[in-house]
Amino acid sequence: MTLTDYQQKAARTINQKLAHPDMIRHGVFGLTSEAGEVAGLYQKTLQGHKFEVDHLIKELGDCLWMIAELCTAYGVDMNMVAEQNLEKLQARYPERFDEWHSMHRRKGDI
């Protein structure tokens, strides 16, 4: 499955009653909420809870869904997002990750 396939299938479950600005807000707030749930899994290990990878996978899937909703709201293909991200990282770290390149980014490298 490609990210485009995922995005198209995930769009079936977007709340079609939301106006465009509300769809964007839903995606932004949902992504931060779901990312918080990922962090919560790790936080709970400090309270003695067992870390469960299956739970992590489900929360990461929820993050992915929210990203798909945002991409759909803006008419952006998720494959393009992934490709551009890899191109950015390749330019930033030509060989592999290193601290120097991380600390000394080129102007405009966000």
MARFI-233664 format. One line per field, with one value per residue: residue number from 1; x, y negated, z of N, C-alpha, C, O in turn; residue in one letter. Coordinates in nm, 3 decimals, decimal comma, always signed. Example, Ala and Ser with C-alpha at 12.3 -4.5 7.8 and 13.67 -1.06 7.14 Angstrom:
BEGIN
pos = [1 | 2]
n.east = [+1,319 | +1,285]
n.north = [+0,569 | +0,225]
n.up = [+0,780 | +0,708]
ca.east = [+1,230 | +1,367]
ca.north = [+0,450 | +0,106]
ca.up = [+0,780 | +0,714]
c.east = [+1,320 | +1,290]
c.north = [+0,330 | -0,003]
c.up = [+0,780 | +0,787]
o.east = [+1,424 | +1,341]
o.north = [+0,332 | -0,114]
o.up = [+0,846 | +0,804]
code = [a | s]
//
This chain:
BEGIN
pos = [1 | 2 | 3 | 4 | 5 | 6 | 7 | 8 | 9 | 10 | 11 | 12 | 13 | 14 | 15 | 16 | 17 | 18 | 19 | 20 | 21 | 22 | 23 | 24 | 25 | 26 | 27 | 28 | 29 | 30 | 31 | 32 | 33 | 34 | 35 | 36 | 37 | 38 | 39 | 40 | 41 | 42 | 43 | 44 | 45 | 46 | 47 | 48 | 49 | 50 | 51 | 52 | 53 | 54 | 55 | 56 | 57 | 58 | 59 | 60 | 61 | 62 | 63 | 64 | 65 | 66 | 67 | 68 | 69 | 70 | 71 | 72 | 73 | 74 | 75 | 76 | 77 | 78 | 79 | 80 | 81 | 82 | 83 | 84 | 85 | 86 | 87 | 88 | 89 | 90 | 91 | 92 | 93 | 94 | 95 | 96 | 97 | 98 | 99 | 100 | 101 | 102 | 103 | 104 | 105 | 106 | 107 | 108 | 109 | 110]
n.east = [+0,085 | +0,056 | +0,131 | -0,046 | -0,259 | -0,336 | -0,414 | -0,635 | -0,811 | -0,839 | -0,967 | -1,231 | -1,337 | -1,336 | -1,499 | -1,751 | -1,920 | -1,781 | -1,673 | -1,425 | -1,219 | -1,263 | -1,206 | -0,932 | -0,856 | -0,945 | -0,771 | -0,520 | -0,549 | -0,618 | -0,386 | -0,192 | -0,307 | -0,309 | -0,034 | +0,036 | -0,079 | +0,091 | +0,324 | +0,227 | +0,219 | +0,486 | +0,534 | +0,377 | +0,527 | +0,706 | +0,559 | +0,533 | +0,387 | +0,358 | +0,522 | +0,363 | +0,398 | +0,202 | -0,001 | +0,131 | +0,154 | -0,113 | -0,166 | +0,020 | -0,087 | -0,322 | -0,207 | -0,106 | -0,346 | -0,451 | -0,261 | -0,310 | -0,568 | -0,515 | -0,350 | -0,533 | -0,722 | -0,578 | -0,531 | -0,302 | -0,078 | +0,011 | +0,226 | +0,390 | +0,458 | +0,610 | +0,818 | +0,936 | +1,022 | +1,219 | +1,399 | +1,475 | +1,604 | +1,810 | +1,957 | +2,032 | +2,175 | +2,406 | +2,559 | +2,499 | +2,323 | +2,466 | +2,597 | +2,709 | +2,599 | +2,339 | +2,341 | +2,429 | +2,263 | +2,179 | +2,083 | +1,737 | +1,676 | +1,441]
n.north = [+0,118 | -0,218 | -0,548 | -0,726 | -0,556 | -0,484 | -0,736 | -0,794 | -0,588 | -0,641 | -0,885 | -0,826 | -0,812 | -1,065 | -1,331 | -1,450 | -1,659 | -1,866 | -2,196 | -2,332 | -2,489 | -2,384 | -2,115 | -2,128 | -2,228 | -2,011 | -1,812 | -1,918 | -1,955 | -1,694 | -1,554 | -1,653 | -1,566 | -1,284 | -1,239 | -1,309 | -1,094 | -0,890 | -0,975 | -0,949 | -0,671 | -0,608 | -0,766 | -0,639 | -0,412 | -0,495 | -0,484 | -0,226 | -0,079 | +0,166 | +0,145 | +0,160 | +0,267 | +0,316 | +0,141 | -0,100 | -0,090 | -0,120 | -0,380 | -0,525 | -0,478 | -0,626 | -0,881 | -0,888 | -0,883 | -1,135 | -1,298 | -1,227 | -1,334 | -1,610 | -1,644 | -1,579 | -1,781 | -2,000 | -1,930 | -1,789 | -1,537 | -1,248 | -1,085 | -1,268 | -1,434 | -1,257 | -1,196 | -1,452 | -1,500 | -1,301 | -1,388 | -1,635 | -1,547 | -1,398 | -1,600 | -1,745 | -1,561 | -1,425 | -1,185 | -1,034 | -1,056 | -1,313 | -1,495 | -1,748 | -1,846 | -1,855 | -2,055 | -2,273 | -2,385 | -2,466 | -2,790 | -2,842 | -2,575 | -2,388]
n.up = [+0,000 | -0,085 | +0,042 | -0,070 | -0,138 | +0,121 | +0,219 | +0,054 | +0,127 | +0,400 | +0,390 | +0,357 | +0,609 | +0,710 | +0,869 | +0,693 | +0,741 | +0,844 | +0,797 | +0,575 | +0,721 | +0,976 | +0,939 | +0,905 | +1,158 | +1,312 | +1,223 | +1,302 | +1,584 | +1,649 | +1,568 | +1,747 | +1,983 | +1,949 | +1,923 | +2,178 | +2,311 | +2,229 | +2,360 | +2,618 | +2,652 | +2,696 | +2,919 | +3,110 | +3,159 | +3,345 | +3,566 | +3,622 | +3,439 | +3,179 | +2,868 | +2,561 | +2,242 | +2,051 | +2,128 | +2,085 | +1,805 | +1,728 | +1,821 | +1,671 | +1,421 | +1,448 | +1,456 | +1,196 | +1,052 | +1,117 | +0,997 | +0,734 | +0,710 | +0,730 | +0,505 | +0,304 | +0,343 | +0,254 | -0,004 | -0,064 | -0,158 | +0,022 | -0,051 | -0,183 | +0,030 | +0,186 | +0,004 | -0,036 | +0,223 | +0,256 | +0,059 | +0,169 | +0,403 | +0,291 | +0,167 | +0,392 | +0,546 | +0,387 | +0,385 | +0,619 | +0,935 | +1,131 | +1,406 | +1,359 | +1,116 | +1,200 | +1,390 | +1,243 | +1,025 | +0,685 | +0,560 | +0,553 | +0,579 | +0,710]
ca.east = [+0,000 | +0,128 | +0,070 | -0,161 | -0,367 | -0,382 | -0,483 | -0,765 | -0,896 | -0,866 | -1,059 | -1,367 | -1,383 | -1,332 | -1,632 | -1,785 | -1,999 | -1,691 | -1,630 | -1,281 | -1,135 | -1,280 | -1,132 | -0,791 | -0,842 | -0,960 | -0,645 | -0,411 | -0,572 | -0,612 | -0,248 | -0,124 | -0,368 | -0,261 | +0,108 | +0,038 | -0,108 | +0,216 | +0,410 | +0,169 | +0,259 | +0,619 | +0,521 | +0,321 | +0,630 | +0,769 | +0,468 | +0,531 | +0,309 | +0,434 | +0,513 | +0,309 | +0,421 | +0,073 | -0,070 | +0,205 | +0,118 | -0,246 | -0,157 | +0,090 | -0,187 | -0,409 | -0,129 | -0,102 | -0,479 | -0,464 | -0,177 | -0,385 | -0,678 | -0,457 | -0,308 | -0,655 | -0,782 | -0,499 | -0,512 | -0,161 | -0,061 | +0,103 | +0,349 | +0,474 | +0,511 | +0,716 | +0,931 | +1,002 | +1,090 | +1,342 | +1,491 | +1,527 | +1,699 | +1,928 | +2,036 | +2,085 | +2,270 | +2,442 | +2,610 | +2,420 | +2,306 | +2,578 | +2,561 | +2,752 | +2,498 | +2,218 | +2,361 | +2,468 | +2,180 | +2,185 | +1,974 | +1,614 | +1,655 | +1,348]
ca.north = [+0,000 | -0,345 | -0,650 | -0,779 | -0,459 | -0,500 | -0,865 | -0,782 | -0,501 | -0,710 | -0,997 | -0,775 | -0,829 | -1,206 | -1,387 | -1,535 | -1,773 | -1,973 | -2,296 | -2,320 | -2,532 | -2,292 | -1,993 | -2,157 | -2,231 | -1,874 | -1,742 | -1,973 | -1,920 | -1,549 | -1,509 | -1,681 | -1,478 | -1,148 | -1,238 | -1,307 | -0,958 | -0,817 | -1,014 | -0,892 | -0,531 | -0,608 | -0,825 | -0,539 | -0,316 | -0,550 | -0,452 | -0,082 | -0,011 | +0,235 | +0,085 | +0,256 | +0,223 | +0,318 | +0,016 | -0,204 | -0,081 | -0,178 | -0,526 | -0,578 | -0,475 | -0,743 | -0,997 | -0,882 | -0,921 | -1,280 | -1,355 | -1,206 | -1,430 | -1,740 | -1,642 | -1,582 | -1,915 | -2,094 | -1,878 | -1,749 | -1,393 | -1,202 | -1,037 | -1,385 | -1,477 | -1,162 | -1,214 | -1,579 | -1,486 | -1,226 | -1,476 | -1,732 | -1,479 | -1,363 | -1,723 | -1,783 | -1,458 | -1,359 | -1,049 | -0,975 | -1,155 | -1,351 | -1,607 | -1,877 | -1,892 | -1,883 | -2,182 | -2,379 | -2,373 | -2,573 | -2,886 | -2,795 | -2,434 | -2,377]
ca.up = [+0,000 | -0,086 | +0,129 | -0,143 | -0,117 | +0,260 | +0,229 | -0,011 | +0,208 | +0,526 | +0,363 | +0,369 | +0,747 | +0,751 | +0,894 | +0,580 | +0,787 | +0,885 | +0,699 | +0,549 | +0,833 | +1,090 | +0,907 | +0,935 | +1,303 | +1,361 | +1,194 | +1,386 | +1,725 | +1,659 | +1,560 | +1,873 | +2,083 | +1,929 | +1,957 | +2,324 | +2,355 | +2,212 | +2,472 | +2,739 | +2,665 | +2,756 | +3,052 | +3,200 | +3,199 | +3,465 | +3,676 | +3,636 | +3,335 | +3,076 | +2,736 | +2,466 | +2,104 | +1,980 | +2,161 | +2,013 | +1,663 | +1,713 | +1,838 | +1,552 | +1,314 | +1,467 | +1,411 | +1,050 | +1,003 | +1,130 | +0,891 | +0,609 | +0,706 | +0,698 | +0,365 | +0,223 | +0,357 | +0,175 | -0,139 | -0,073 | -0,162 | +0,126 | -0,114 | -0,208 | +0,160 | +0,222 | -0,087 | -0,005 | +0,351 | +0,233 | -0,014 | +0,265 | +0,492 | +0,211 | +0,151 | +0,524 | +0,589 | +0,262 | +0,406 | +0,727 | +1,040 | +1,215 | +1,492 | +1,304 | +1,021 | +1,275 | +1,460 | +1,148 | +0,906 | +0,587 | +0,567 | +0,491 | +0,607 | +0,823]
c.east = [+0,089 | +0,061 | -0,050 | -0,281 | -0,425 | -0,465 | -0,623 | -0,861 | -0,933 | -0,968 | -1,205 | -1,425 | -1,366 | -1,475 | -1,664 | -1,869 | -1,910 | -1,663 | -1,478 | -1,194 | -1,145 | -1,211 | -0,984 | -0,769 | -0,850 | -0,830 | -0,531 | -0,429 | -0,565 | -0,470 | -0,174 | -0,178 | -0,313 | -0,111 | +0,125 | +0,008 | +0,014 | +0,310 | +0,359 | +0,204 | +0,395 | +0,615 | +0,471 | +0,423 | +0,704 | +0,682 | +0,449 | +0,450 | +0,403 | +0,415 | +0,468 | +0,321 | +0,291 | -0,007 | -0,002 | +0,165 | -0,019 | -0,243 | -0,084 | -0,004 | -0,283 | -0,337 | -0,127 | -0,236 | -0,495 | -0,378 | -0,248 | -0,499 | -0,626 | -0,414 | -0,429 | -0,718 | -0,708 | -0,477 | -0,369 | -0,154 | +0,043 | +0,232 | +0,445 | +0,537 | +0,628 | +0,839 | +1,007 | +1,077 | +1,221 | +1,445 | +1,555 | +1,633 | +1,825 | +2,018 | +2,102 | +2,195 | +2,312 | +2,490 | +2,523 | +2,402 | +2,441 | +2,541 | +2,597 | +2,645 | +2,366 | +2,225 | +2,386 | +2,390 | +2,199 | +2,066 | +1,853 | +1,584 | +1,567 | +1,305]
c.north = [-0,124 | -0,441 | -0,714 | -0,687 | -0,475 | -0,628 | -0,856 | -0,696 | -0,569 | -0,822 | -0,954 | -0,803 | -0,971 | -1,254 | -1,489 | -1,656 | -1,890 | -2,068 | -2,286 | -2,369 | -2,439 | -2,159 | -2,012 | -2,159 | -2,090 | -1,797 | -1,788 | -1,932 | -1,768 | -1,495 | -1,534 | -1,592 | -1,336 | -1,136 | -1,237 | -1,168 | -0,868 | -0,848 | -0,954 | -0,746 | -0,519 | -0,663 | -0,721 | -0,433 | -0,364 | -0,528 | -0,302 | -0,007 | +0,056 | +0,162 | +0,191 | +0,199 | +0,221 | +0,190 | -0,101 | -0,205 | -0,146 | -0,331 | -0,591 | -0,579 | -0,592 | -0,871 | -1,003 | -0,925 | -1,073 | -1,352 | -1,342 | -1,307 | -1,570 | -1,748 | -1,652 | -1,720 | -2,017 | -2,046 | -1,836 | -1,596 | -1,349 | -1,146 | -1,154 | -1,434 | -1,388 | -1,180 | -1,342 | -1,571 | -1,411 | -1,309 | -1,578 | -1,667 | -1,437 | -1,484 | -1,762 | -1,688 | -1,375 | -1,214 | -0,972 | -1,084 | -1,184 | -1,479 | -1,742 | -1,931 | -1,924 | -2,021 | -2,300 | -2,364 | -2,492 | -2,667 | -2,832 | -2,648 | -2,422 | -2,233]
c.up = [+0,000 | +0,013 | +0,061 | -0,127 | +0,023 | +0,273 | +0,169 | +0,070 | +0,341 | +0,507 | +0,374 | +0,508 | +0,799 | +0,768 | +0,785 | +0,619 | +0,829 | +0,770 | +0,686 | +0,665 | +0,955 | +1,065 | +0,938 | +1,085 | +1,363 | +1,340 | +1,284 | +1,531 | +1,745 | +1,655 | +1,690 | +1,984 | +2,071 | +1,959 | +2,109 | +2,379 | +2,336 | +2,327 | +2,602 | +2,760 | +2,733 | +2,898 | +3,152 | +3,242 | +3,324 | +3,589 | +3,691 | +3,532 | +3,234 | +2,943 | +2,637 | +2,324 | +2,026 | +2,006 | +2,088 | +1,866 | +1,639 | +1,725 | +1,721 | +1,432 | +1,325 | +1,426 | +1,259 | +0,990 | +1,008 | +1,025 | +0,757 | +0,598 | +0,670 | +0,552 | +0,273 | +0,227 | +0,270 | +0,032 | -0,167 | -0,067 | -0,059 | +0,068 | -0,139 | -0,078 | +0,200 | +0,135 | -0,057 | +0,126 | +0,334 | +0,156 | +0,080 | +0,354 | +0,417 | +0,192 | +0,283 | +0,570 | +0,468 | +0,279 | +0,505 | +0,831 | +1,106 | +1,289 | +1,430 | +1,208 | +1,091 | +1,341 | +1,365 | +1,018 | +0,813 | +0,603 | +0,491 | +0,515 | +0,732 | +0,844]
o.east = [+0,186 | -0,050 | -0,146 | -0,393 | -0,547 | -0,574 | -0,719 | -0,979 | -1,045 | -1,046 | -1,292 | -1,546 | -1,381 | -1,562 | -1,610 | -1,888 | -1,960 | -1,633 | -1,412 | -1,103 | -1,047 | -1,162 | -0,919 | -0,674 | -0,772 | -0,785 | -0,455 | -0,336 | -0,514 | -0,436 | -0,101 | -0,102 | -0,275 | -0,066 | +0,216 | +0,064 | +0,039 | +0,368 | +0,438 | +0,219 | +0,416 | +0,684 | +0,517 | +0,409 | +0,758 | +0,726 | +0,362 | +0,443 | +0,513 | +0,303 | +0,526 | +0,260 | +0,271 | -0,072 | -0,070 | +0,144 | -0,037 | -0,309 | -0,122 | +0,001 | -0,322 | -0,399 | -0,144 | -0,238 | -0,548 | -0,419 | -0,246 | -0,524 | -0,686 | -0,439 | -0,427 | -0,763 | -0,770 | -0,412 | -0,322 | -0,216 | +0,152 | +0,337 | +0,565 | +0,654 | +0,733 | +0,952 | +1,130 | +1,185 | +1,323 | +1,564 | +1,675 | +1,739 | +1,935 | +2,140 | +2,216 | +2,296 | +2,259 | +2,463 | +2,479 | +2,459 | +2,520 | +2,464 | +2,524 | +2,606 | +2,290 | +2,126 | +2,365 | +2,448 | +2,231 | +1,961 | +1,865 | +1,478 | +1,614 | +1,226]
o.north = [-0,132 | -0,416 | -0,753 | -0,734 | -0,479 | -0,626 | -0,907 | -0,729 | -0,554 | -0,851 | -1,037 | -0,816 | -0,995 | -1,220 | -1,600 | -1,747 | -2,002 | -2,025 | -2,238 | -2,297 | -2,419 | -2,097 | -1,922 | -2,098 | -2,054 | -1,725 | -1,707 | -1,880 | -1,721 | -1,403 | -1,448 | -1,548 | -1,274 | -1,036 | -1,174 | -1,128 | -0,780 | -0,757 | -0,912 | -0,702 | -0,432 | -0,613 | -0,717 | -0,372 | -0,284 | -0,551 | -0,255 | +0,116 | +0,007 | +0,123 | +0,299 | +0,097 | +0,133 | +0,138 | -0,189 | -0,313 | -0,218 | -0,401 | -0,699 | -0,670 | -0,650 | -0,961 | -1,110 | -0,995 | -1,133 | -1,455 | -1,435 | -1,360 | -1,639 | -1,848 | -1,726 | -1,771 | -2,110 | -2,116 | -1,845 | -1,534 | -1,407 | -1,157 | -1,141 | -1,471 | -1,437 | -1,180 | -1,342 | -1,630 | -1,450 | -1,301 | -1,604 | -1,725 | -1,441 | -1,472 | -1,809 | -1,732 | -1,266 | -1,130 | -0,860 | -1,193 | -1,093 | -1,561 | -1,839 | -2,047 | -2,010 | -2,093 | -2,416 | -2,333 | -2,603 | -2,627 | -2,782 | -2,599 | -2,443 | -2,205]
o.up = [+0,076 | +0,060 | +0,128 | -0,105 | +0,041 | +0,331 | +0,227 | +0,082 | +0,388 | +0,597 | +0,398 | +0,524 | +0,918 | +0,687 | +0,785 | +0,538 | +0,847 | +0,658 | +0,777 | +0,706 | +1,027 | +1,159 | +0,991 | +1,135 | +1,452 | +1,429 | +1,335 | +1,594 | +1,846 | +1,728 | +1,739 | +2,071 | +2,171 | +2,014 | +2,162 | +2,481 | +2,418 | +2,386 | +2,687 | +2,874 | +2,818 | +2,986 | +3,266 | +3,348 | +3,399 | +3,702 | +3,764 | +3,535 | +3,209 | +2,909 | +2,631 | +2,292 | +1,941 | +1,916 | +2,035 | +1,809 | +1,541 | +1,649 | +1,676 | +1,350 | +1,224 | +1,367 | +1,199 | +0,889 | +0,915 | +0,972 | +0,676 | +0,490 | +0,588 | +0,484 | +0,174 | +0,124 | +0,219 | -0,047 | -0,280 | +0,019 | -0,054 | +0,131 | -0,118 | -0,076 | +0,242 | +0,185 | -0,053 | +0,140 | +0,391 | +0,184 | +0,071 | +0,378 | +0,474 | +0,199 | +0,283 | +0,625 | +0,447 | +0,193 | +0,478 | +0,819 | +1,133 | +1,239 | +1,447 | +1,218 | +1,047 | +1,346 | +1,403 | +0,913 | +0,857 | +0,654 | +0,379 | +0,475 | +0,844 | +0,935]
code = [m | t | l | t | d | y | q | q | k | a | a | r | t | i | n | q | k | l | a | h | p | d | m | i | r | h | g | v | f | g | l | t | s | e | a | g | e | v | a | g | l | y | q | k | t | l | q | g | h | k | f | e | v | d | h | l | i | k | e | l | g | d | c | l | w | m | i | a | e | l | c | t | a | y | g | v | d | m | n | m | v | a | e | q | n | l | e | k | l | q | a | r | y | p | e | r | f | d | e | w | h | s | m | h | r | r | k | g | d | i]
//
